[in-house]
């Protein structure tokens, strides 16, 4: 055995290296994994193994399965993106950031509010604004903040006095996330239809869109269907931000019906479910 290895050692080593490179390539070629927790909360695991959370509203989310409300089981997190300042989007951001050391990317004004409350340090936050792509967790993954038609403020309740204070939440936003393998995700945040979605669809060409359909605070199914059919035209769409609270009455079935016969594939997920793309 030893003589055979010595005789074929260089060839064996080269073969082993080829296998390692192929294995690494295969791992990198694996699809993007996306887990939905309900509302707008999602976990994206990239082909390179990076973990991105968006609007991680989990422990108080009535749609998140109980097993997923234990933040200690969430695992490593590299980046948290916040679309705006409402409590059902900030959610567990501070607790997760403290536990994992994840960077938190958010609009610049909301970052000041987080710092003034002592929630996060400026060092842990990436404060930025619309239109300026950033690479907060290294090259290969680009995040661009884009417009959203909504509102944003932080409602803070003092734990001792119970007095409530409203702090600036900056402007609401959506995110374009371009991953290592070129796969591009558009998380629209909370929004109504706006004509600049034409630009988002044409310029960034998302492979997958996450679009609110619940109504009352965001688009309802008919408006969301119009935005997808006429403006965004992405290959795949996941309906989000519905059925979490009573006012959010829109349903995926209504969205599919309003969308009509278009090439876009509607992917209806259950809270806690993971899909690979």
PADO-703659 format. One record per atom (N, C-alpha, C, O): residue in one letter; x, y, z. Coordinates in steps of 0.2 Angstrom, whole numbers, plus 2048, in hexadecimal, padded with zeros to 3 digits. Each point is the difference from the previous one (the first is absolute). Last residue first. Layout:
AXYZ...
//
This chain:
X75988B7EAX8008037F9X8067FF7FCX8018027FBX7F07F381CX8078017FDX7FF8037F9X7FB7FD7FCX7F680481DX8007FE7F9X8078017FDX804804803X7EE7F9816X8068027FDX7FF7FD7F9X7FE7FB7FEX7F080B818X8027FC7FAX8068037FDX801806800X7F2804812X8057FB802X8037FC7FBX8057FD801X7E480E7FBX804803805X8057FA802X7FD7FB803X7FA8027E5X7FD800807X805803805X8067FF7FFX7F78077E5X8037FC805X7FC800807X7FC805801X8027FE7E2X7FC801807X8047FC805X8007FA800X8058117E7X8037FB804X7FC801807X802805803X7FB8017E1X7FE802807X8027FA805X7FE7FB7FFX80B80E7E7X7FE7FA804X7FF802808X804803803X7FB80A7E3X802800807X7FE7FA804X7FA7FF800X8008077E9X8057FB801X802800807X8047FB802X7E380B7F8X8068037FFX8057FB801X7FF7FB803X7E68087FFX8047FC7FCX8068047FEX8018037FBX7F280581BX7FE7FD7FAX8057FC7FCX8057FD804X7F8811812X8068007FCX7FE7FE7F9X8038027FBX7ED7FD816X8018077FDX8068007FCX8008047FBX7FC7E8810X7FB8017FCX8008077FCX7FF8017FAX8117F9817X8017FC7FAX7FA8017FBX8018017FAX7FE80A81BX8058027FCX8017FD7F9X8018037FBX7EF7F5815X7FE8067FDX8068037FBX7FE8037FBX8077EB812X7FC7FE7FBX7FD8067FCX7FF8007FAX80F803819X8047FE7FAX7FB7FE7FAX8018017FAX7F6810818X8027F9800X8047FF7FAX7FF8037FBX7F8813817X8027FD7F9X8027F9801X8037FE805X7F881180EX7FB7FB7FDX8017FD7F9X7FD7FB7FEX80C813818X8047FE7FBX7FC7FA7FCX8027FB801X7F7810814X7FF8057FAX8037FD7FAX7FE8027FBX8047F181AX7FA8007FDX7FF8057FAX7FC7FE7FBX81C7F780AX7FB804804X7FA8017FDX8008007F9X80F7F37FCX804800807X7FB803805X8007FE805X7FC7FF7E2X7FD7FB805X804800807X7FE7FC804X81180E7E8X7F87FF800X7FF7FB806X8047FC802X81280B7F4X7FD806803X7F87FF800X7FD8057FEX8117F07EEX801800807X7FC806803X7FC8037FDX8097EC7EBX7FB805803X802800808X8017FB803X80F7FF7E7X7FD7FD806X7FC805804X803806801X8077F57E4X7FE805805X7FD7FC806X7FD7FB7FFX8138037E7X7FD7FD806X7FE805805X803805801X8058027EAX7FE7F97FEX7FD7FC806X7FB7FC7FFX80381F7FDX8057FC802X7FE7F87FFX7FA7FF800X7FB8197FBX8017FB7FCX8067FB801X8037FD7FCX7F481B80CX8067FC802X8027FA7FBX8057FF7FEX7E78107FDX807804802X8067FC801X8058007FDX7E37F87FEX8028067FBX807803801X8028037FCX7F67EA811X7FE7FE7F9X8028067FCX8037FF7FAX80080381EX8047FA7FDX7FF7FF7F8X8058007FCX7EE810810X807802801X8057FB7FCX8058017FDX7E47FB805X8018057FBX807802800X8048007FBX7F57F1816X8007FD7FAX8018057FAX8047FE7FBX7FA80A81BX8067FD7FFX8017FC7F9X8058007FDX7E780B809X8058057FEX8077FC7FFX8048027FCX7E97F180AX7FF8037FAX8068057FEX8028007FAX7FE7F681CX8017FB7FAX8008037F9X8047FF7FCX800813817X7FC7FA800X8027FB7FAX8048027FCX80D811811X7FC7FE7FAX7FB7FA802X8027FC804X805810811X8047FF7FAX7FB7FF7FAX7FA800801X7FD803815X806804801X8057FF7FAX8058047FFX7E57F37FEX7FF805806X806804801X8008067FFX8047E37F3X7FB805800X800804806X8047FF805X8097ED7F3X7FB7FF805X7FB806800X7FA7FF802X81B7FA7F0X7F97FF7FDX7FA801805X7FB8007FEX8238047FCX7FA800805X7FA8007FDX7FF8037FAX8187F27FDX7FC8057FFX7FA800805X7FD7FB800X81D7FC7F6X7FB7FF806X7FC806800X802805801X80D7EF7EAX7FD806803X7FC7FD806X7FC7FC800X8197FB7EEX7FB7FF805X7FD806803X805804802X80B7FD7EDX7FE7F97FFX7FA7FE804X7FC7FC7FEX80C81E7F9X7FF7FB806X7FE7F97FDX7FC7FF7FCX80D8187F9X7FE7F97FEX8007FB805X8037FB800X80381D7FFX8037FB804X7FE7F97FEX8047FB802X7F58187F1X807801802X8037FB804X8057FD7FEX7E38037FCX8048007FAX808801801X8047FD7FDX7EB802815X8007FA7FCX8058007FAX8037FB7FEX7FB81880FX8037FB804X8007F97FCX8057FD800X7F18177F7X807800800X8037FA804X8057FD7FDX7E4805803X8027FE7F9X808801800X8037FB7FDX7F280B816X8017F9800X8027FE7F9X8037FB7FFX7F781B807X8077FF800X8017F8800X8067FE7FFX7E480C804X8027FF7F9X8087FE7FFX8027FD7FBX7EE7FC81AX8038067FDX8037FF7FAX8037FA7FEX7EC7F9816X8028007F9X8038077FFX7FE805802X8027F5817X7FB8007FBX8037FF7F9X807800800X8047F7818X8008057FBX7F97FF7FCX7FD7FB800X8177FA813X7F9802800X7FF8067FBX803805800X8107EA7FBX7FE803806X7F9801800X7FC7FD7FDX8117F87F1X7FD8077FFX7FE803807X7FF806800X8147E97F6X7FC800806X7FD807800X803805801X80B7EC7ECX7FD806801X7FB7FF806X7FA7FD7FFX81C7F57F6X7FA800804X7FE807801X804805802X80E7EB7EDX7FE807803X7F9800803X7FB7FD7FDX81C7F37FAX7F9800802X7FE806803X804802805X8137F87F5X7FC8047FCX7F9800801X7FC8057FDX8157F0810X7FF7FD7FAX7FC8047FBX7FE7FD7FAX80780B81CX8077FE7FDX7FF7FD7F9X8048007FCX7E881180BX8047FB804X8067FD7FCX8018027FAX7EE815809X8037FC7FBX8057FB803X804802804X7E580D804X8067FC802X8037FC7FBX7FC7FB7FDX7F381C808X8027FB7FBX8067FD803X805803802X7E680980BX8077FF7FFX8007FB7FAX7FC7FC7FFX7F381980DX8017F97FEX8077FF7FFX804804800X7EF80F810X8047FE7FBX7FF7F97FEX7FD7FC804X7FC81D80BX7FF7F97FFX8047FE7FAX8018047FCX807811813X7FB7FE7FBX8007F87FFX8047FD801X80180F817X8038017F9X7FA7FE7FBX7FA7FF802X803801816X8027FA7FDX8038007F9X8017FB7FDX7FC81581CX8007FF7F9X8027F97FDX8057FD803X7EE805815X8068027FDX8008007F8X7FD7FC7FEX7F1804819X8017FF7F9X8068037FDX801806801X7F67F1819X8038057FCX8007FE7F8X8027FA7FFX7F17FF81BX8027FE7F9X8028077FCX7FE805801X8027F081AX7FE8067FCX8027FE7F9X8067FE7FFX7FD7F5815X7FB7FE7FBX7FE8057FBX7FC8007FCX8167FE817X7FA805800X7FA7FE7FCX7FA803801X81A7EF7FFX7FE802807X7FA804801X7FB7FE804X80E7FB7E7X7FE7FA804X7FE801807X7FD7FC803X7FF8137E6X805800806X7FE7FA804X7FB800803X8008027E3X7FC800806X8067FF806X8037FB800X7FB80E7E4X8047FD806X7FC801806X7FD805802X8017FB7E2X7FC801806X8037FC806X8007FA800X8088107E6X8017FB806X7FC802806X801806802X7FB7FE7E2X802803806X8017FA805X7FE7FB7FFX7F98097E5X8067FD805X801805806X8018057FFX7EE7F47E8X802805805X8057FC805X8027FB7FFX7F88037E5X7FE7FE807X801805805X8018067FEX8077F17E9X7FB805801X7FC7FE806X7FB7FC800X81F8007F6X7FA7FD802X7FB805802X802805803X8197F87EFX7FA804803X7FA7FB802X8007FA7FEX81A7FE803X7FC8037FBX7F9802803X7FF7FF806X81D7F77FFX7F9803803X7FC8037FBX8038057FCX8117E7802X7FE8077FEX7F9802803X7FB7FC7FFX81C7F1803X7F9802802X7FF8077FEX804805801X80D7E47F9X7FE808800X7F9801802X7FC7FD7FEX8197EF802X7FA802802X7FE807800X804804804X8117F47F6X7FC7FB7FDX7F9801802X7FC7FD7FCX81980D813X7FF7FF7F9X7FB7FA7FEX8017FB803X7FD80F816X8057FD7FCX7FE8007F8X7FA8017FFX7F8806813X8037FA803X8057FD7FBX8017FA800X7F281B7FBX802800808X8037FA803X803800805X7F980E7E4X8027F9801X8027FF807X8067FF802X7EA8137EEX8057FF805X8027F8800X7FC7FC7FEX7F781A7F2X8017F9801X8067FF805X805804800X7EA8107FCX8077FF800X8017F9802X8007FE806X7EA80B7F7X8038017FAX8087FF801X8038007FBX7EE80781BX7FE7FD7F9X8058027FBX8028057FFX8087FA81AX7F98037FDX7FF7FD7F9X8047FC7FDX80A7FE81DX8018027F9X7F98027FDX7FB801804X8147F4812X7FB8067FFX8018027F9X8068027FEX8017E9812X8028027F9X7FA8057FEX7FB7FE7FEX80E7F881CX7FB8027FBX8038027F9X806802800X8067F8815X7FD7FA7FDX7FB8027FBX7FD7FB7FCX80F81680EX8057FC7FDX7FC7F97FDX8037FE7FBX7F2813812X8018027F9X8057FB7FCX7FF7FF7FAX7F27F881AX8058057FFX8018017F9X7FE7FD7FCX7EB7FC811X8067FD7FDX8058067FFX7FE806801X7EF7FC80DX7FF7FA7FEX8067FD7FDX8017FA801X7FA81C809X8057FB803X7FF7F97FEX8037FC803X7F281A7F7X7FC7FB805X8057FB803X7FE7FD805X80A8127EAX7FD804805X7FD7FC806X800802806X8077F37E6X806802804X7FD804806X8037FF805X7ED7FB7EBX8037FA803X805802805X8007FD806X7F98147ECX7FB7FF805X8027F9804X7FF800806X80E8077E8X801804805X7FB7FF806X802800806X7FB7F37E6X8067FE804X802805806X8027FE805X7EC8077ECX7FE7FB804X8067FD804X8007FF806X8048107E9X7FD803805X7FE7FC805X800801806X80A7F67E6X805804805X7FC803806X803801805X7F57E87F0X8008077FEX804804805X7FF7FF806X8087E87FAX7F9803800X8018087FEX8068027FFX8077E4808X8008057FBX7F9803800X7FB7FD800X8167F4811X7F98027FFX8008067FBX803806802X80E7E4806X7FF8077FEX7F98017FEX7FC7FC7FEX80C7F1814X7FE8017F9X8008087FFX7FE804804X8067ED810X8058057FDX7FF8027F9X8048037FDX7EF7EE813X8047FD7FAX8068057FEX8047FE7FCX7EC807817X8027F9800X8057FD7FBX8047FC801X7F381A7FFX804800806X8037F9800X8057FE802X7EB8067EDX8078047FFX8057FF806X8067FF7FFX7E37F9803X8047FC7FBX8078037FFX8057FC800X7EC81080DX8027FA804X8047FC7FBX8057FD802X7F28167F5X805802805X8037F9803X806800801X7E87FE7EFX8068027FDX806801805X8057FE800X7E27FA800X8067FE804X8078027FEX8047FD802X7E68117F5X8007F9803X8067FF805X801803805X7F980D7E8X806800804X8007FA804X8057FC800X7E88067F4X8067FF7FBX806801804X8057FC7FEX7E680780CX7FF7FA7FDX8057FF7FAX8007FB7FCX7FF819810X8027FB805X7FF7F97FDX8047FC801X80281B7F0X7FA7FD804X8027F9804X8057FD7FEX8098127F2X801800808X7FA7FD803X800801807X80B7F87E0X7FE806803X7FF7FF808X8027FB802X80A7F67EFX7FC8047FBX7FD806803X8008057FCX8167EB80BX7FA802802X7FD8057FBX8038057FDX8107E6805X7FE8057FDX7F9802802X7FC7FC801X81C7F6808X7F8801800X7FF8067FCX803805801X8127E7800X7FD8077FEX7F9800802X7FC7FB7FEX8127F2807X8058057FEX7FD8077FFX804805801X7F77E380FX7FD8057FBX8058057FFX804803804X7F97E2807X8048067FEX7FC8057FCX7FC7FE7FBX7F57F2813X8067FF7FDX8048077FFX7FD805801X7ED7F480AX8008047F9X8067FE7FDX8008007FAX7F87FA81DX8017FB7FAX8008037F9X8007FC7FBX7FD811819X8077FD801X8017FA7FBX8057FE7FFX7E680F803X8068037FCX8067FD801X8058017FBX7E27F7806X8057FF804X8068037FCX8037FD7FCX7E88007FAX800806805X806800805X801805803X7F87EA7EDX8048057FDX801806804X8038057FEX7EE7E9807X8077FD800X8058057FEX8067FF801X7E28067FEX803800807X8087FE800X804803804X7F18077E6X7FF7FA804X804800806X805803800X7F18137F4X8067FC800X7FF7FA804X7FD800806X7F28117F7X8007FB7FBX8077FC800X8007FB7FCX7FA818813X7FB7FA801X8017FB7FAX7FD7FA802X817816809X7FC7FF7F9X7FB7FA801X8027FA801X80F80E80FX7FA803801X7FB7FF7FAX7FB8037FFX81C7F6800X7FD7FD807X7F9803801X7FD7FC804X80E80A7E7X7FF7F9801X7FD7FF806X7FA7FC801X80F8167ECX7FB801805X7FE7F8801X7FC7FE7FCX81780F7F6X8007F9804X7FB801806X802800806X80680C7E3X7FA801804X7FF7FA805X7FA7FE7FFX8177FA7F1X7FD8077FFX7F9800804X7FC7FC801X81E7F67FEX7F9801802X7FD8067FEX804806800X8127E97F8X7FD807801X7F97FF802X7FC7FC7FEX81D7F5800X7F9800802X7FD808801X803804803X8117EC7EEX7FF805804X7F8800802X7FC7FE7FCX8107F27F6X7FF7FF807X7FF806804X7FF7FF806X8047FE7E1X806800804X7FF7FF807X805800804X7E88027EEX8047FA7FDX807800804X8037FA801X7EA81280DX8038017F9X8047F97FEX8017FC804X7E980A80DX8067FC800X8038007F9X7FD7FD7FCX7EF812812X8037FE7F9X8077FD802X804803803X7E380380AX8077FE801X8037FE7F9X7FD7FB7FDX7EC81580CX8037FB7FCX8087FF802X803805802X7E4809804X8067FE803X8027FA7FBX7FD7FB800X7EF813800X8058027FBX8067FD802X8068017FDX7E47F380BX8008077FFX8068027FBX8007FD7FAX8047EB80DX7FA804801X8018077FFX806803802X80C7EE7FCX7FD7FF807X7F9803800X7FD7FF806X8147F67E6X7FB805801X7FD7FF807X7FE7FA802X81A7FF7EFX7FB7FE805X7FC806802X802805801X8107F27EAX7FC806803X7FB7FD805X7FC7FB7FEX81D7FF7F3X7FA7FE804X7FD805803X803805803X80B7F67E5X7FF805806X7FB7FD804X7FA7FE7FDX8147F17F4X7FC805800X800805806X8037FE805X8137F47F2X7F97FF803X7FC806800X802806800X8157F97F9X7FA8007FBX7FA7FE803X7FB8017FCX8187FF811X7FF8077FEX7FA8007FBX7FD8057FFX80B7E7808X7FD803805X7FE8077FFX7FB802801X8117F27EFX7F97FD800X7FC804806X7FB801800X81C8047FDX7FC8037FBX7F97FD800X7FB8047FFX8147F3810X7FF807801X7FC8037FBX7FB804802X80B7E67FAX7FC801805X7FE807802X7FA801802X8167FC7EEX7FA7FE7FDX7FB800806X7FA8037FFX81C800807X7FE8067FCX7F97FF7FEX7FB804800X80F7EA80AX7FE805805X7FE8067FDX7FB803802X80C7EB7F1X7FA7FF803X7FE805805X7FA801800X81A8017F5X7FB8017FBX7F97FF803X7FC8037FFX8177F880EX7FF807800X7FB8027FBX7FB804801X80C7E6801X7FC802806X7FF807800X7FA802802X8137F57EDX7F97FE7FFX7FC802806X7FA8027FFX81D802801X7FC8047FBX7F97FF800X7FC8047FFX8117EE80EX7FF807803X7FC8047FCX7FC804802X80B7E77F6X7FA800805X7FF806803X7FA802801X8187FD7F0X7FA7FF7FDX7FA800804X7FB8037FFX81A7FE80BX7FF8067FDX7F98007FCX7FC804800X80B7E780BX7FF806804X7FE8067FDX7FB803801X80B7E57F8X7FA8047FDX7FF806804X7FB8047FEX8167ED809X8018007F9X7FB8057FCX8018047FCX7FE7F981BX8068047FFX8018007F8X8028057FEX7EC7EE80BX7FF807801X8068057FEX7FF8057FCX8037E3803X7FB8027FBX7FF808800X7FF8037FBX80E7F2816X8038017F9X7FC8037FBX8028047FCX7F47F7819X804806800X8048017FAX8008067FDX7F27E7804X7FC806800X804806800X7FF8057FC
//
